Amino acid sequence: MNPKQRAAQAAMEFVDSGMIVGLGTGSTADFFLQVLAAALREGRLMNIRGVPTSLQSQRRASQLGIPLATLAQCPNPDVTIDGADEVGPRLDLIKGLGGALLREKIVAQNSRKLVIIADAGKAVARLGSKSMLPVEVAQFGHEIHERFFQSLSALPVLRKAADGIPFVTDNGNYIYDCRFEGGIEDPAQLEQQFRARAGVIETGLFLGMAKVALIAGEDGVERRLG
């Protein structure tokens, strides 16, 4: 069992029969979907409904036989299990390299508990020290944001799909991946600066949202509390 699988398995502690579960997006979250689906097939869990955070997780959960609901139908999931690209001190996060940051944040904010599963390589002392920060922007006039992002000490790159055209999110927007040399000095202030900019839809900074992080290494799973 690799660390991502180990973290996904550990997250089952937070899922009980009858729950509404937010279903994360990405490679680590996919391991959780597999574990959850197995528990449902084997009868260890019953009456679970999943609220997907992307079209990808919706398709994957359907393939695995996990019953689904919309956020409108179930506006307050009992728990959301999701991965992260970085886990910093106090469980502040960078998410969104999978392109689902807006829907992930909407589901997470409306959930009673956000549980993050990650391998030990995602733990950092300062956000932005390893991962780029995804920033989702409206397509209209997106080019004008580059200079603004640079004024915030970011090195922005428009995300491209495999065919070379701009990557489009499930919400019809573009993403700029912003690298910060030496990491992000003040994530809360940076979030405010981004969000005050017309055309910026969302950022991959998930601050003060996670209640638990399950960080898996080769020898076990460390539980961190927010």
ZITA-V574487 format. One record per residue. N is the residue number from 1. OMEGA is omega in whole degrees, -180 to 180 (* if undefined). BURIAL is + if it has 9 or more other ideal C-beta (glycine too) atoms within 8 Angstrom, else -. D_FIRST is the distance of its C-alpha to the first C-alpha in whole Angstrom. Layout:
BEGIN
N:OMEGA:BURIAL:D_FIRST
N:OMEGA:BURIAL:D_FIRST
END
This chain:
BEGIN
1:180:-:0
2:-175:-:4
3:179:+:7
4:177:+:8
5:-179:+:6
6:178:+:6
7:179:+:10
8:179:+:10
9:-179:+:10
10:-178:+:12
11:180:+:15
12:176:+:15
13:-175:-:18
14:-178:+:20
15:177:+:21
16:177:-:23
17:179:-:25
18:-176:-:28
19:166:+:26
20:-172:+:27
21:172:+:24
22:-174:+:24
23:-177:+:21
24:-177:+:20
25:177:+:20
26:-173:+:18
27:180:-:14
28:177:+:13
29:179:+:15
30:175:+:14
31:178:+:11
32:178:+:13
33:179:+:16
34:-180:+:13
35:179:+:12
36:180:+:16
37:179:+:17
38:179:-:16
39:178:+:17
40:180:+:20
41:-176:-:21
42:177:-:20
43:178:-:23
44:173:-:21
45:180:+:22
46:174:-:25
47:175:-:28
48:169:+:25
49:-178:+:26
50:174:+:25
51:-175:+:27
52:180:+:25
53:179:+:26
54:173:+:26
55:178:-:27
56:-179:+:24
57:176:+:22
58:180:+:25
59:-177:-:25
60:179:+:21
61:178:+:21
62:178:+:24
63:-176:-:22
64:178:+:20
65:178:-:23
66:178:+:23
67:-174:-:26
68:174:+:27
69:176:+:30
70:177:-:32
71:176:+:32
72:179:-:36
73:-177:-:35
74:-170:+:33
75:-179:-:34
76:178:-:32
77:179:+:29
78:-180:+:27
79:169:+:24
80:176:+:23
81:-175:+:19
82:176:+:19
83:177:+:17
84:177:+:19
85:171:+:20
86:174:+:22
87:-177:+:22
88:177:+:25
89:-179:-:27
90:178:-:28
91:167:+:25
92:-170:+:27
93:157:+:25
94:178:+:25
95:172:+:24
96:177:+:25
97:173:+:24
98:175:-:23
99:-174:+:27
100:-170:+:26
101:-177:+:28
102:-179:+:31
103:177:+:29
104:-178:+:26
105:178:+:29
106:-179:+:31
107:-179:+:29
108:-178:+:27
109:-177:-:31
110:180:+:32
111:179:+:29
112:180:-:29
113:174:+:26
114:178:+:24
115:-178:+:20
116:176:+:18
117:-176:+:15
118:172:+:14
119:-172:+:12
120:180:+:14
121:-179:-:16
122:-180:+:18
123:-178:+:20
124:176:+:23
125:180:-:27
126:179:+:29
127:179:+:28
128:-178:+:28
129:177:+:28
130:-172:-:25
131:168:+:25
132:177:+:28
133:177:+:29
134:176:+:30
135:-178:+:33
136:-176:+:34
137:173:+:38
138:179:+:40
139:-177:-:41
140:176:-:45
141:-174:-:46
142:-176:+:43
143:-176:-:44
144:-178:-:46
145:-174:+:43
146:-179:+:42
147:177:-:45
148:179:+:44
149:178:+:40
150:179:+:42
151:177:-:44
152:178:+:41
153:178:-:40
154:171:+:37
155:-172:-:37
156:175:+:36
157:176:+:35
158:-179:+:36
159:179:+:32
160:173:-:33
161:-176:+:31
162:-179:-:30
163:175:-:34
164:177:-:35
165:-178:-:37
166:175:-:36
167:180:+:33
168:-180:-:34
169:176:+:32
170:-178:-:32
171:177:-:35
172:-178:-:37
173:174:+:36
174:176:+:36
175:167:+:33
176:176:+:34
177:-172:+:31
178:176:+:33
179:179:+:32
180:179:+:34
181:-179:-:34
182:178:-:33
183:-176:+:32
184:-175:+:33
185:-176:-:36
186:-176:-:37
187:-178:+:34
188:178:-:36
189:179:-:39
190:178:+:38
191:179:+:37
192:-179:-:40
193:178:+:42
194:-172:+:39
195:178:-:40
196:-175:-:44
197:177:+:44
198:-179:-:45
199:173:+:43
200:-176:+:40
201:-176:+:38
202:174:+:35
203:179:+:33
204:175:+:29
205:176:+:30
206:-171:+:28
207:176:+:30
208:-175:-:30
209:-176:+:28
210:176:+:25
211:-177:-:25
212:169:+:22
213:177:+:19
214:-174:+:15
215:-174:+:14
216:172:+:11
217:-179:+:11
218:-173:-:9
219:-178:-:11
220:-177:-:11
221:176:+:12
222:177:+:16
223:176:+:18
224:-178:+:21
225:179:-:24
226:*:+:26
END
